[in-house]
Amino acid sequence: MVVIGGGLAGMRAAVEAAEGGADVAIISKMHPVRSHSGAAQGGINAALGNREEDSTTAHTFDTVKGSDYLADQDAAAAMCDDAPKQIIWLEHRGCIFSRLPDGRIAQRPFGGAGTPRTCYSADVTGLVILHTLWEQLERFGVKVYEEYFCTALAVDDGVGSGVVAYNMRNGDLELVTAKATIFATGGAGRMYLKTTNGYASTADGMGIAYKAGIPLMDMEFMQFHPTTLKENGVLMTEGARGEGAHLLNALGERFMFNYAPNKGELASRDVVSRAEWTEILAGRGIDGCVLLDMRHLGREKILERLPQIRELALDATGKDAIEEPIPILPGAHYTMGGIETDKWGATRVPGVYAAGECANVSVHGANRLGGNSLLETIVFGARSATHALDYIKKIGDVKPSEKTLANERDRVGALLARTGGTRAPALRRAMNETMSANTFIFRDDAGLAKAVDDVTLVRKQFDEDAYVMDKSKTFNTDLVGAMETDFLIDASLALAAGARARTESRGAQARTDYPERDDANWLKHTLAWRQPAGPPRLDYSRAVTITEFDPQVRTY
Ligand SMILES: Cc1cc2nc3c(=O)[nH]c(=O)nc-3n(C[C@H](O)[C@H](O)[C@H](O)COP(=O)(O)OP(=O)(O)OC[C@H]3O[C@@H](n4cnc5c(N)ncnc54)[C@H](O)[C@@H]3O)c2cc1C
């Protein structure tokens, strides 16, 4: 079995596979503990039963409501039901969670949650879990091929048989044959000019699966996090509002109660981001920002619970959150869309799985709740490995896909052979600019049509003209960056085309020309199938699974 990616989803999958006796390896373009998961701040949701009013059903309901009813309810229930068990699994393997005075795991309030259920380790939760899993990899002796960049998926006779990876140390393309392949390559925030995501969140797994004929689902739903720094896009965790921070406009008003009378600052992210942007557009912002005010929490609480974001804000803005409010604005944060899977992480191609942010299991629908993504990585990392363990027992050997290797040698060789043209960073910049201008918080047909046209043109320029100046074989970041740009272009085009076709407002997609949610026509998933040139073919054959909760009007 091979796992592509060493973030939380990839490591959790590999540990489950190793515990189950599989011969498993991880391929990662960087050292696993440098994965973006390590930047996760606020926490991980689970109905641990510490509060009478909480239950896995309440967690499922909040998740489905947060998704604006687009999540598949069986998948959401599977995630929320597994959550307490997975937190205990982590705890038993040494994960250090923050605690209540009586020793139980502490939980903080988070946006869109009916009750405080977000477990955390101060504001460095992702890093703490990442190191816990790394220790488990060491314990089982899981082999990690780091600085290997996966470029393609091998599918022969309709069945997955491994991947091709580019060895960044010597420039070789190598075939990795495996009965089961699990993609855990993270998100696609780098479609936008500014994002909270790391530089490696470049849609690689999505692009690879998509090229191999697997559809991307619901790509139009991109989450814009309400509190990011203007200077560098860095995140100020929702945990700050969870701990009681306020959002203020230029008049010093706590404006959120005008938009979400019950929940205020702790409404779900799409609601808070739209409210902030509305205030800014109405001229009640300050230099294009609103303010995150933590002063009243006091020095002690800030230093104990939110030390990292205080430092990040101080470094970037020169402002100390203990003494001054921090200017913030919404920024690209989380890719709800991704590789279509079922609730076991299985794609349509036998032997190919996806877990974590690159996947769309359909637990987040049109808007993800804070704290549910770390949970998704752990739950569906484990579940995809469980399914894959079963699958590899049932099938015979797979043959090495020499054809895929030869294709990749040709493709990458052609890119390197070109002696002039447009350099990939310029193409990426053009894509970033149109995505940021036309597929941000508020969207309309004219803007989305422009985004589709612009990115289609970038696609064409890339295919005909992309130029990699560096021809070296060792750590050729120019080449790797170009391949990442290739994947980002495909993801962007799927996003823009899906958003344009969806003539309604739901969750993170707010259309000024179609301001209402339209269940009669749009309570369905978007499947995007890659076309060799131009926008994807869109198909709506996958219905939303509704089990317990009928769609209602969503208010906070
Ligand atoms: C700043 C920030 C804070 C967040 N805070 C929270 C939070 O508090 N709670 C929460 O629930 N969620 C949070 N999220 C979201 C959550 O952290 C991510 O969705 C999640 O960690 C993604 O994990 P992953 O394992 O899917 O991917 P990642 O952690 O991004 O890992 C991807 C891995 O894939 C590898 N990879 C990628 N492409 C290739 C390739 N072509 N070849 C080989 N390897 C490849 C990379 O090397 C990396 O190891 C936050 C996100 C950000 C950006």
The ligand as an SDF file (V2000), in Angstrom:
LIG
                    3D

 53 58  0  0  0  0  0  0  0  0999 V2000
   -3.3510   27.8300    9.2910 C   0  0  0  0  0  0  0  0  0  0  0  0
   -4.3580   26.7180    9.3640 C   0  0  0  0  0  0  0  0  0  0  0  0
   -4.9880   26.4340   10.5570 C   0  0  0  0  0  0  0  0  0  0  0  0
   -5.9310   25.4050   10.6340 C   0  0  0  0  0  0  0  0  0  0  0  0
   -6.5270   25.1480   11.8330 N   0  0  0  0  0  0  0  0  0  0  0  0
   -7.4070   24.1210   11.9100 C   0  0  0  0  0  0  0  0  0  0  0  0
   -7.9950   23.7720   13.1570 C   0  0  0  0  0  0  0  0  0  0  0  0
   -7.7010   24.3460   14.2050 O   0  0  0  0  0  0  0  0  0  0  0  0
   -8.8950   22.7680   13.1690 N   0  0  0  0  0  0  0  0  0  0  0  0
   -9.2400   22.0750   12.0500 C   0  0  0  0  0  0  0  0  0  0  0  0
  -10.0470   21.1730   12.1430 O   0  0  0  0  0  0  0  0  0  0  0  0
   -8.6790   22.3750   10.8580 N   0  0  0  0  0  0  0  0  0  0  0  0
   -7.7690   23.3780   10.7740 C   0  0  0  0  0  0  0  0  0  0  0  0
   -7.2080   23.6590    9.5600 N   0  0  0  0  0  0  0  0  0  0  0  0
   -7.4450   22.7740    8.4200 C   0  0  0  0  0  0  0  0  0  0  0  0
   -6.6060   21.5050    8.5820 C   0  0  0  0  0  0  0  0  0  0  0  0
   -5.4240   21.7940    9.2720 O   0  0  0  0  0  0  0  0  0  0  0  0
   -6.2440   20.8760    7.2500 C   0  0  0  0  0  0  0  0  0  0  0  0
   -7.3790   20.7390    6.4540 O   0  0  0  0  0  0  0  0  0  0  0  0
   -5.6300   19.5060    7.4650 C   0  0  0  0  0  0  0  0  0  0  0  0
   -4.5870   19.5560    8.4100 O   0  0  0  0  0  0  0  0  0  0  0  0
   -5.1360   18.9140    6.1670 C   0  0  0  0  0  0  0  0  0  0  0  0
   -4.4360   17.7310    6.4510 O   0  0  0  0  0  0  0  0  0  0  0  0
   -4.0130   16.7480    5.2980 P   0  0  0  0  0  0  0  0  0  0  0  0
   -3.3390   15.6060    5.9550 O   0  0  0  0  0  0  0  0  0  0  0  0
   -5.1750   16.4750    4.4360 O   0  0  0  0  0  0  0  0  0  0  0  0
   -2.9730   17.5910    4.4160 O   0  0  0  0  0  0  0  0  0  0  0  0
   -1.6210   18.3640    4.7720 P   0  0  0  0  0  0  0  0  0  0  0  0
   -1.3600   18.4610    6.2110 O   0  0  0  0  0  0  0  0  0  0  0  0
   -1.6630   19.6140    3.9810 O   0  0  0  0  0  0  0  0  0  0  0  0
   -0.4870   17.4180    4.1930 O   0  0  0  0  0  0  0  0  0  0  0  0
   -0.3360   17.1930    2.8060 C   0  0  0  0  0  0  0  0  0  0  0  0
    0.8280   16.2500    2.6000 C   0  0  0  0  0  0  0  0  0  0  0  0
    0.8520   15.8400    1.2560 O   0  0  0  0  0  0  0  0  0  0  0  0
    2.1520   15.9080    0.7450 C   0  0  0  0  0  0  0  0  0  0  0  0
    2.0380   16.1510   -0.6900 N   0  0  0  0  0  0  0  0  0  0  0  0
    1.2650   17.0520   -1.3260 C   0  0  0  0  0  0  0  0  0  0  0  0
    1.4100   16.9400   -2.6530 N   0  0  0  0  0  0  0  0  0  0  0  0
    2.3000   15.9410   -2.8680 C   0  0  0  0  0  0  0  0  0  0  0  0
    2.8640   15.3570   -4.0310 C   0  0  0  0  0  0  0  0  0  0  0  0
    2.5870   15.7760   -5.2700 N   0  0  0  0  0  0  0  0  0  0  0  0
    3.7470   14.3470   -3.8630 N   0  0  0  0  0  0  0  0  0  0  0  0
    4.0910   13.9090   -2.6250 C   0  0  0  0  0  0  0  0  0  0  0  0
    3.5580   14.4320   -1.5030 N   0  0  0  0  0  0  0  0  0  0  0  0
    2.6860   15.4330   -1.6280 C   0  0  0  0  0  0  0  0  0  0  0  0
    2.8230   17.0100    1.5200 C   0  0  0  0  0  0  0  0  0  0  0  0
    4.2080   16.7990    1.5690 O   0  0  0  0  0  0  0  0  0  0  0  0
    2.1860   16.8510    2.9030 C   0  0  0  0  0  0  0  0  0  0  0  0
    2.9180   15.9110    3.6530 O   0  0  0  0  0  0  0  0  0  0  0  0
   -6.2590   24.6790    9.4770 C   0  0  0  0  0  0  0  0  0  0  0  0
   -5.6320   24.9520    8.2750 C   0  0  0  0  0  0  0  0  0  0  0  0
   -4.7040   25.9680    8.2070 C   0  0  0  0  0  0  0  0  0  0  0  0
   -4.0840   26.2700    6.8760 C   0  0  0  0  0  0  0  0  0  0  0  0
  1  2  1  0
  2  3  1  0
  2 52  2  0
  3  4  2  0
  4  5  1  0
  4 50  1  0
  5  6  2  0
  6  7  1  0
  6 13  1  0
  7  8  2  0
  7  9  1  0
  9 10  1  0
 10 11  2  0
 10 12  1  0
 12 13  2  0
 13 14  1  0
 14 15  1  0
 14 50  1  0
 15 16  1  0
 16 17  1  0
 16 18  1  0
 18 19  1  0
 18 20  1  0
 20 21  1  0
 20 22  1  0
 22 23  1  0
 23 24  1  0
 24 25  2  0
 24 26  1  0
 24 27  1  0
 27 28  1  0
 28 29  2  0
 28 30  1  0
 28 31  1  0
 31 32  1  0
 32 33  1  0
 33 34  1  0
 33 48  1  0
 34 35  1  0
 35 36  1  0
 35 46  1  0
 36 37  1  0
 36 45  1  0
 37 38  2  0
 38 39  1  0
 39 40  1  0
 39 45  2  0
 40 41  1  0
 40 42  2  0
 42 43  1  0
 43 44  2  0
 44 45  1  0
 46 47  1  0
 46 48  1  0
 48 49  1  0
 50 51  2  0
 51 52  1  0
 52 53  1  0
M  END
$$$$
